[in-house]
Amino acid sequence: MNENLFAPFITPTILGITTLPIIMLFPCLLLTSPKRWLPNRIQTLQVWLIRLITKQMLMIHNKQGRSWALMLMSLILFIASTNLLGLLPYSFTPTTQLSMNIGMAIPLWLATVLMGFRNKPKVSLAHFLPQGTPTPLVPMLVIIETISLFIQPLALAVRLTANITAGHLLIHLIGSATLALSSISMTMSIITFTILFLLTILELAVAMIQAYVFTLLVSLYLHDNS
C-alpha cells in the first residue's frame, strides 16, 4: 500500500477552508442536556461521572482554586469526547495536532502562573530557588528552574499529541496488516484482527486517560499557584 501513514492526521478542508472548528464543536452534540424531570440512563451516567471527577479534581484546591471547576470540567469533557470521536472510521482527531494542543496548554499554564505571581509572588519566586541551595549553585538552579517552568506547557501538549498519534498509527498499521493477510493466511488474519480489537479497546481507555492526565496536570499547576 502506497498510502501515507500520516494522511489521517492532515487537517481536512472543504474548498480550501479548514473544517477543524466544525469538528471541534461536534463533540458538544454528544453531551445532551436534560429536557425531562427524570433523566435517562445516559444523562444519569454523565452527571455521575462529572460529579466524581469534579470531586476528585477539586479535593486539593482552596476556595480560589475551586473557582476553576467549570474550566477544568469543560476541558476534560472536550478532550475526552474529541479523542473518542477520532476513533470512529473516516474521522479526524484534532488532538493529534500539536498546534492545537499547544494552543490549549499555553493559555491555561500562563493563567495559573500569572495568578500565582499576582496572589502570592514570594511563594512563586521561591520555586525558582529551593531552600538550602549552596551559593555557587544559585545561578545554575535558577536557570534550570526557569527552563523547567517554560517547558511545562510544551510537555502537556507533546504528551497528549504523542499518545494519541501513536495509538492511531498502531491501529492503522495493524488494520492494514489484517487486510493484507486476509488474502494470504486466514489464520494470521484472525490473529491480527484480534490484536486490532484489543488495541482498539486499549485506545478507548487511552483516550479518556489522556484527557484526565492533561486536566490533572493543569489542576496541579493551579494548585501550586493558588
N, C-alpha and C positions, 0 to 999 in steps of 0.2 A: 504493500500500500504506500502510495506516494503522498498521502495527506500529511500536512504539517501537524506535529503533535501539539503545537501551541495555537492552532487555529481556533479551538473553542474559547481561548482567552482574549481574542480580538474583540474589541467593543463593537457590537452590532450597530449598523447605521441604516437609515432609510433616506434615499435621495441625498446622501452625503451628510445627513444630520444624525447625530448620535441619539440613540434611544435609551441611553443609560438612565436619565431622570425618570422616564416612564417605568423602567424595570425596577428602580429603587422604590418607587411609590406603590408598586403592585403588591408587595407583602402586607401593606396596610389593609388590603381587602380580605386577608386571611384571618384577621382578628376582628371578629364580628362584635358589635355592641348589643347588649341585651335589649329586646323590644317587648318582652313579656314579663309578667310578675314572677314567674318561675322559669329560670334559665334552663337550657337543655344541658346535656352531659358535657358537650364540648366547651360551652361557656363556663360551666362549673369547674372544669379542669383548668381552663385558662386562669380563672380567678384564684384557684388554689395554688397554682404554680407561681403566679405573680406575688401573692402574699408570702409564700415560702421563701422565694428569692429575695424579696424586699426585706423580710425579717433577718435573713442571714447576712445580707449586704450591709445593712444599717446597724447591726449589732454593735460594732466597734466605734461608731461615729457619735459625736456630740450633737447638740441641737443645730449648730451651724452646718455640720456635715449632712444631717438628715434633710436639709432643705434641697439637697441634690437628688432626692429619692425619685422624682419624676424623670429627671435626666438619665439616671442610671438604668431605670426600668425601660425607658424608651430605647436606650442604646442596646441593651441586651436583647430585647424583643426584635429590634430591627436587624441586628447582626445574625441572630439565630434564624429568623424567618428568611433572610436573604441567602444564608448558607444552605438551608433546606430546599429553598426554591431552585438553587443551582444544581441539585441532584436530579431534577426531572430531566427527561430526554429532550434534546433540542432547546435547552435553556441556556441562560448566561448567568454567571456568578459575579456580581460586581466586586465582591470581597477578594477576588483573585487579582484585582488591580491595585498595585502598590500605591499609586497616586491617590486613590480613593481612601485607602486605609490611613495613609499619612494625613489626608485631609480631615479624617475623624480624630486621629491621635493628637496632632499638634494643638488644635484649639482646646481640647479637653485638658491636656497636660499643662498648657500655658495658663489656663484659667486657674487650675489648682496651685501652680507656682506663684502667680500674681496674688492670689488670695492669701497664700502663706506669707509673702513679703509685706502684704498690707496689714494683716491682722496680728502677726507675731514675727516681726522682722528679725529679732535677736535669735530666736529659735531656728528660723530658716537659714540665717547666715552661719549658725553654729554647725549646720550639717556639712559645711564645706571644710571644717577642721575638727576632726574627732578630739575629744578631751584626752589630755596626756600625751599629745604628739610631741616628739623631740623637736627642738627648734630648727636644726638643719633640714628636717624633712617637711617643714611647714609649706614652703613654696611648691614642692612636688605634690604633696597631698591636696593642696588647694586646686592645682591644675587637674589632678586625677578626678577629684570630686566634681569639678565643674564639667569635665568631659562626660562623666557618668550621668550627670543631670541632663545634659543635652542629648544623650543617647537614648534616654527613656522613651520619647515618642517614636523614634526610629525602631527601637526594639519592639514596641507594641505593634507597629504596622507590619514589620517584617515577619514577626511570629505568626500573625494571622494570615498574611499572604502566603507564606511558605507552607503552612499546614494545609490550607485549603487547596492550593495549587498542586502539591504533592499527591494528595488524595485523588484529585480529578485526573491527574496524569496516570496514576496506577489503574484507575478504573478504565481509562481509555486504552491503555496498553493491554490489560488482561481481556477486555472486551474484544479488541482486535485479534488477540491470540485465539480466543474462543471461536470467533467467526472463521478464522483461517483453518483451525484444526477440525472444524466440523466436516470438511470435505476430505480430510486425511485419516483421522482416527476419532471415531465417535467416543471411545473411552476417554482419551485425553481431553476431548472437547467437554465432556461431562465434568471431568475433574476441574478444568479451568473455570467452567461455569459455576461450580460450587464455590471455588475460591472467589470468583467475582461476586457471588451472592453474599458471602461472608464479609467481603471487603465493603460492599455497599452498606451493610448493617453497621460496620465499624465507622464508615464515613457519616452515617446519621448521628452517631454518638459524637464524633469529632466536630461536626457542625455545631452542635449545641455546647460542647465543652469549650471550644474556642471562643464562642460568644461569651460564655461565663468567665473564662480566663481574661479576656480583653476588658470586660467590665469590672472584674475583681481588681485588676491591676490599677485601673483608673480610680477605683474606690480606695485602694491603698495609698495612692498618691494624694488623694483628697484627705485621707486620714492624717497623713504626715504634715499637711499644711493647714489643717483646720483646728 
